Each structure stands twice: as C-alpha cells, then as structure tokens.
C-alpha cells in the first residue's frame, strides 16, 4: 500500500511524504520517505542541515502510528 502526500507549507522547494506498507508474511512494515525538490543552494543547505532531525521526527511519527493502530 502507498500514500503520497504533498506539503502545503511554504518551503524552499516542493516536499512530499511517502508512506509505504510492506506485507511480509503475517506482519506489516511501515516506511516513511521524505522527498524534497529544490533548485536553490539555500534550499539544499536547509535540507541537509535538518536531515539528522528528520530521523527522530519520523521515528516518533511511526511509533505514534503503531501505538494508535
């Protein structure tokens, strides 16, 4: 299963979040991928500066989805 969301926030480029559910035997695995498309150097610097924080944000998001499902 796949869900692709486009961000409506004002950003330095276009942003999408992709949620994928992989069925493995009797278990399901959720992965989240962030896509960022920018043409500016400042946008690229912004993305790479905040990249380490995304790991913690997405990990918390997955934990909350798991907790509430």
The 8 nearest C-alpha neighbors of each residue, nearest first, counted from 0:
[[1, 20, 19, 21, 2, 18, 22, 29],
 [0, 2, 19, 18, 20, 3, 17, 21],
 [1, 3, 18, 17, 4, 19, 0, 16],
 [4, 2, 17, 16, 18, 1, 15, 5],
 [3, 5, 16, 15, 17, 6, 2, 18],
 [6, 4, 15, 14, 7, 16, 3, 13],
 [5, 7, 14, 8, 15, 4, 13, 16],
 [6, 8, 5, 9, 14, 10, 13, 4],
 [9, 7, 6, 10, 14, 13, 5, 11],
 [8, 10, 7, 11, 12, 6, 13, 14],
 [11, 9, 12, 8, 13, 14, 42, 7],
 [12, 10, 42, 37, 9, 13, 39, 41],
 [11, 13, 37, 10, 36, 14, 35, 42],
 [12, 14, 36, 35, 37, 10, 15, 11],
 [13, 15, 35, 6, 34, 5, 36, 12],
 [16, 14, 5, 34, 4, 33, 6, 17],
 [17, 15, 33, 4, 3, 32, 34, 5],
 [16, 18, 3, 32, 31, 2, 4, 33],
 [17, 19, 31, 2, 1, 30, 3, 16],
 [20, 18, 1, 30, 29, 0, 21, 17],
 [19, 21, 29, 0, 28, 27, 22, 1],
 [22, 20, 28, 27, 23, 19, 29, 0],
 [21, 23, 27, 26, 24, 20, 28, 25],
 [24, 22, 26, 27, 25, 21, 28, 20],
 [23, 25, 26, 22, 27, 21, 28, 20],
 [24, 26, 23, 27, 22, 28, 21, 20],
 [27, 25, 23, 24, 22, 28, 21, 20],
 [26, 28, 22, 21, 23, 20, 29, 25],
 [27, 29, 21, 20, 22, 30, 26, 23],
 [30, 28, 20, 19, 21, 27, 31, 18],
 [31, 29, 19, 18, 20, 28, 32, 17],
 [30, 32, 18, 17, 19, 33, 29, 16],
 [31, 33, 17, 16, 34, 30, 18, 15],
 [34, 32, 16, 15, 17, 35, 31, 14],
 [35, 33, 15, 14, 16, 32, 36, 17],
 [34, 36, 14, 13, 37, 12, 33, 15],
 [37, 35, 13, 12, 14, 34, 38, 11],
 [38, 36, 12, 39, 42, 11, 35, 13],
 [37, 39, 40, 36, 42, 12, 43, 11],
 [40, 38, 42, 41, 37, 43, 11, 12],
 [39, 41, 43, 42, 44, 38, 37, 45],
 [40, 42, 44, 39, 43, 45, 11, 46],
 [43, 41, 45, 11, 39, 40, 44, 37],
 [42, 44, 46, 40, 45, 41, 47, 39],
 [43, 45, 41, 47, 42, 46, 48, 40],
 [46, 44, 42, 48, 43, 47, 41, 49],
 [47, 45, 43, 49, 44, 48, 50, 42],
 [46, 48, 50, 44, 49, 45, 43, 51],
 [47, 49, 45, 46, 50, 44, 51, 43],
 [50, 48, 52, 46, 47, 51, 45, 53],
 [49, 51, 47, 53, 52, 48, 46, 54],
 [52, 50, 53, 49, 54, 48, 55, 47],
 [53, 51, 54, 50, 49, 55, 56, 48],
 [54, 52, 56, 50, 55, 51, 57, 49],
 [53, 55, 52, 57, 56, 51, 58, 50],
 [56, 54, 58, 53, 52, 57, 59, 51],
 [55, 57, 53, 59, 58, 54, 60, 52],
 [58, 56, 60, 59, 54, 55, 53, 61],
 [59, 57, 55, 61, 60, 56, 54, 62],
 [60, 58, 62, 56, 57, 61, 55, 63],
 [59, 61, 57, 63, 58, 62, 56, 64],
 [60, 62, 64, 58, 63, 59, 57, 65],
 [61, 63, 59, 65, 60, 64, 66, 58],
 [64, 62, 66, 60, 65, 61, 67, 59],
 [63, 65, 61, 67, 62, 66, 68, 60],
 [66, 64, 62, 68, 63, 67, 61, 60],
 [67, 65, 63, 64, 68, 62, 61, 60],
 [68, 66, 64, 65, 63, 62, 61, 60],
 [67, 65, 66, 64, 63, 62, 61, 27]]
